[in-house]
Amino acid sequence: MRVAIAGAGAVGRSIAGELLENGHEVLLVDKAPTAISVERVPQAEWLLADACEITSLDEAALQRCNVVIAATGDDKVNLVVSLLAKTEYGVPRVVARVNNPKNEWLFNESWGVDVAVSTPRLMSALVEEAVSVGDLVRLLRFSHGDANLVELTLPEESALAGTQVGDVEWPQDTSLVTIIRGNRVLTPSREDSLEAGDELLFVAAQAREEQLEDLLSVRREDTAS
């Protein structure tokens, strides 16, 4: 997979390193000569250019990229890069970094963004995930379909504990994608049983999140009465 990363700062270089370790082809683009540190990520391609300029993106052959990551520290730049990548070059997947949470509402399909990653939101979500059981934690927002990646930890008293996945009537427009149980990561099948303390990851439409939270929080005594 070929990935272009706009922004060769600490964030961009870290992403590039991870992708290269996983066998992907990576191009780092930055307009600041001081950011071009080939020795830090020698396996990557490097391009000194302004990622907001069409001529630069032509030089980067963005049409050959499977993914573009807008990872600069400037939200305006990330939005322009995302829009150009999607509309001018038809890049299948565009991921954008959100630096200021107040700008998060802009990072949607209208600006060519498929996935918006807000570091402050992600950090707060991880804090919430560590201290809350039974509460829905939104980890990631997908622009297409108005869907989110959300996490819920199954409470000890939940009526779903001990229930097989296939027997649960999940809300419409939700999909259970992963069960994290201790150190294990499980791909759920219909025959798998849910256990108290399981961390459940769903892709869910935002409008269904409250239903999903209510379903998992129903107590055993409520169903028995």
C-alpha positions as CSV (number, residue, x, y, z in Angstrom):
1,M,0.0,0.0,0.0
2,R,1.3,3.4,-0.9
3,V,0.7,6.2,1.7
4,A,1.5,9.9,1.4
5,I,1.9,11.9,4.6
6,A,1.7,15.6,4.6
7,G,3.7,16.9,7.5
8,A,7.1,15.5,8.4
9,G,7.1,16.6,12.0
10,A,7.3,14.3,15.0
11,V,3.8,13.0,14.3
12,G,4.3,12.4,10.6
13,R,7.6,10.7,11.1
14,S,6.2,8.4,13.8
15,I,3.3,7.4,11.6
16,A,5.7,6.8,8.7
17,G,7.9,4.6,10.9
18,E,5.0,2.4,11.9
19,L,3.7,2.0,8.4
20,L,7.2,1.2,7.1
21,E,7.6,-1.5,9.7
22,N,4.3,-3.0,8.4
23,G,5.7,-3.2,4.9
24,H,4.0,-0.2,3.4
25,E,5.5,2.3,0.9
26,V,5.6,5.8,2.5
27,L,6.1,9.3,1.1
28,L,6.7,12.2,3.5
29,V,5.9,15.7,2.2
30,D,6.8,19.0,3.9
31,K,7.6,22.5,2.7
32,A,10.0,23.3,5.6
33,P,13.6,22.4,4.7
34,T,14.3,21.9,8.4
35,A,11.6,19.2,8.5
36,I,13.3,17.1,5.8
37,S,15.3,14.7,8.0
38,V,16.0,11.7,5.7
39,E,18.3,10.2,8.3
40,R,15.4,9.8,10.8
41,V,13.2,7.8,8.4
42,P,15.7,6.6,5.7
43,Q,13.3,4.0,4.2
44,A,10.7,6.6,3.3
45,E,10.6,8.8,0.2
46,W,10.9,12.5,0.9
47,L,9.6,15.5,-0.9
48,L,10.3,19.1,-0.1
49,A,7.1,20.8,-1.3
50,D,4.0,22.6,-0.3
51,A,1.2,19.9,0.0
52,C,-1.4,22.6,-0.6
53,E,-0.1,23.2,-4.1
54,I,-1.5,21.1,-7.0
55,T,2.0,21.1,-8.7
56,S,3.5,19.6,-5.5
57,L,0.8,16.9,-5.3
58,D,1.4,16.1,-9.0
59,E,5.0,15.6,-8.2
60,A,4.1,13.4,-5.3
61,A,1.9,11.3,-7.7
62,L,-1.0,11.4,-5.3
63,Q,-3.2,9.5,-7.8
64,R,-1.1,6.4,-7.0
65,C,-1.7,6.6,-3.3
66,N,-4.1,4.3,-1.5
67,V,-4.1,6.6,1.6
68,V,-3.3,10.2,2.3
69,I,-2.6,11.3,5.8
70,A,-2.8,15.1,6.6
71,A,-0.7,15.2,9.7
72,T,0.5,18.8,9.9
73,G,0.1,21.0,13.0
74,D,-2.1,23.4,11.1
75,D,-5.8,22.5,10.7
76,K,-6.2,24.7,7.7
77,V,-3.5,22.9,5.8
78,N,-4.9,19.5,6.8
79,L,-8.3,20.5,5.4
80,V,-6.9,21.7,2.1
81,V,-4.7,18.6,1.7
82,S,-7.7,16.4,2.4
83,L,-9.9,18.2,0.0
84,L,-7.4,18.1,-2.8
85,A,-6.5,14.4,-2.2
86,K,-10.1,13.4,-2.4
87,T,-11.5,15.7,-5.2
88,E,-8.5,16.1,-7.5
89,Y,-6.8,12.8,-7.1
90,G,-9.5,10.4,-6.0
91,V,-7.5,9.0,-3.1
92,P,-9.6,6.1,-1.6
93,R,-8.9,6.9,2.0
94,V,-8.0,10.3,3.6
95,V,-7.1,10.5,7.3
96,A,-6.7,14.0,8.8
97,R,-5.2,15.1,12.1
98,V,-7.3,17.6,14.1
99,N,-5.2,19.9,16.2
100,N,-7.8,22.2,17.7
101,P,-11.0,20.3,18.9
102,K,-13.0,23.4,18.1
103,N,-12.3,22.7,14.4
104,E,-13.4,19.0,14.5
105,W,-16.8,19.8,13.0
106,L,-15.1,20.8,9.8
107,F,-13.3,17.5,9.3
108,N,-16.0,15.6,7.4
109,E,-16.7,14.3,3.9
110,S,-17.4,17.8,2.6
111,W,-13.7,18.4,3.0
112,G,-12.7,15.0,1.7
113,V,-12.0,13.5,5.2
114,D,-12.8,9.9,5.7
115,V,-11.4,9.6,9.2
116,A,-10.6,12.5,11.6
117,V,-8.2,11.9,14.4
118,S,-8.4,14.4,17.3
119,T,-5.5,13.8,19.8
120,P,-7.3,15.7,22.6
121,R,-10.5,13.7,22.1
122,L,-8.6,10.4,21.8
123,M,-6.7,11.1,25.0
124,S,-9.8,12.0,26.9
125,A,-11.5,8.9,25.5
126,L,-8.7,6.8,26.8
127,V,-9.0,8.3,30.2
128,E,-12.8,7.8,30.3
129,E,-12.3,4.2,29.1
130,A,-10.0,3.5,32.0
131,V,-12.4,4.7,34.6
132,S,-15.9,4.0,33.3
133,V,-17.8,0.8,33.1
134,G,-21.1,0.6,31.3
135,D,-20.6,4.1,29.8
136,L,-20.1,4.5,26.0
137,V,-16.7,6.0,25.0
138,R,-16.4,7.4,21.5
139,L,-12.9,6.6,20.2
140,L,-13.0,7.6,16.5
141,R,-15.4,9.3,14.1
142,F,-15.9,8.1,10.5
143,S,-17.3,10.7,8.2
144,H,-19.0,8.4,5.8
145,G,-22.3,7.1,7.1
146,D,-22.1,9.3,10.3
147,A,-20.6,6.3,12.1
148,N,-18.3,6.1,15.1
149,L,-15.9,3.5,16.7
150,V,-17.2,3.2,20.3
151,E,-16.2,1.2,23.3
152,L,-18.3,-0.1,26.1
153,T,-17.2,-2.3,29.0
154,L,-19.8,-4.8,30.0
155,P,-20.9,-4.2,33.7
156,E,-20.8,-7.1,36.2
157,E,-24.6,-6.9,36.6
158,S,-25.4,-6.6,32.9
159,A,-28.2,-8.9,31.7
160,L,-26.0,-9.7,28.6
161,A,-23.3,-11.4,30.7
162,G,-23.3,-15.0,29.7
163,T,-25.4,-14.4,26.6
164,Q,-24.2,-15.6,23.2
165,V,-23.4,-12.9,20.7
166,G,-25.8,-14.3,18.1
167,D,-28.7,-14.2,20.6
168,V,-28.4,-10.5,21.3
169,E,-30.8,-8.2,19.3
170,W,-28.3,-5.4,18.7
171,P,-29.7,-2.0,17.6
172,Q,-30.0,-1.3,13.9
173,D,-26.9,0.2,12.3
174,T,-24.5,-1.2,14.9
175,S,-21.8,-3.9,14.5
176,L,-19.8,-5.6,17.2
177,V,-16.3,-5.8,15.7
178,T,-14.0,-6.9,18.6
179,I,-14.1,-8.2,22.1
180,I,-11.2,-7.4,24.3
181,R,-11.0,-9.9,27.2
182,G,-8.0,-9.5,29.4
183,N,-4.9,-9.9,27.1
184,R,-7.0,-11.5,24.3
185,V,-8.5,-9.8,21.3
186,L,-11.4,-11.8,20.0
187,T,-13.2,-11.6,16.7
188,P,-16.7,-12.3,17.8
189,S,-18.7,-15.2,16.3
190,R,-22.4,-15.9,17.0
191,E,-21.4,-18.7,19.4
192,D,-19.1,-16.6,21.6
193,S,-20.5,-15.7,25.0
194,L,-20.2,-12.3,26.5
195,E,-18.6,-12.0,29.9
196,A,-18.7,-9.2,32.5
197,G,-15.7,-7.0,32.1
198,D,-15.4,-7.5,28.4
199,E,-14.4,-4.4,26.4
200,L,-16.7,-4.3,23.4
201,L,-15.8,-2.3,20.3
202,F,-18.6,-1.4,18.0
203,V,-18.9,0.6,14.8
204,A,-22.2,2.3,15.3
205,A,-24.3,5.1,13.8
206,Q,-24.3,8.1,16.1
207,A,-28.1,8.0,16.4
208,R,-27.9,4.4,17.8
209,E,-25.3,5.0,20.5
210,E,-27.8,5.7,23.2
211,Q,-29.8,2.6,22.4
212,L,-26.5,0.6,22.5
213,E,-25.6,2.0,25.9
214,D,-29.0,1.3,27.3
215,L,-28.9,-2.3,26.0
216,L,-25.7,-3.1,27.8
217,S,-26.6,-1.4,31.0
218,V,-29.9,-3.4,31.5
219,R,-29.5,-5.3,34.8
220,R,-30.4,-8.9,35.4
221,E,-33.1,-8.1,37.9
222,D,-34.7,-5.7,35.5
223,T,-35.2,-8.5,33.0
224,A,-36.5,-10.9,35.7
225,S,-39.1,-8.6,37.1
